């Protein structure tokens, strides 16, 4: 039973690809797939993992049958670090649905195409000023960086790198873009990716990207001379109130 206790489906932190993590004959093994992390892909892989577990329990597990391209199937060396194993090489009777899912996830649209579709669908509910703002955001900032990437290939680190590049972009009066403006641009990006994730069944990469902190500005609408003039001209019963407020 120890061999099955740790059996699980996990995702790599660097690229989000799913892999099998299980124990066999007292050793730990990891076999990577080419599938991105999504509920559907996890469900398909769990079906395969369940059959692996059953074969191990029954004493009939054939490593090479499941992972013919794996070094572990030939050498039985433990804990192979994320070896590239194409899921399509597994037995067709057990993995046809996974192969089908893989082909779908690998053909998600390019960001530039989906962004245009998203913009056309959403603009009907926006004010004219916001339409212009979002159009500028997409054309000036999002498309140059993400345009030729498949929406499912964009990772959290891509968003963070993009945001760091925005901090170097000149804004108004030769100053860099403000944190407020950068947050607005990244919010637009996240909205597009969230919609793409819902439609093409992958995990949205922007869910753990927190907005930048916005520095509060001290507001001083009146100069000291103007304050004194106001205090001299207001009604006497309001004077104490305005002194406190100023």
Buried (B, 14 or more C-beta within 10 A) or exposed (E): EEBBEEBEBBBEEEEBBBBBBBBBEEEEBBBBBBBBBBEBBBEBBBEBBEBBBEBBEEEEBEBEBBBBBBEBBEEEEBEBEEBEBBBBBBEEEBBEBBBEBBEBBEEBBBBBEBBBBBBEEBBEEEEEEEBEBBEEBBEEBBBEBBBEBBBBBBBBEBBBEBBEEBEEEEEEEEEBBBBEBBBBBBBBBBBBBBBBBEBBBBBBBBEEBEBBEEEEEEEEEEEEEEBEEBEEEEEEEEBEEEEEEE
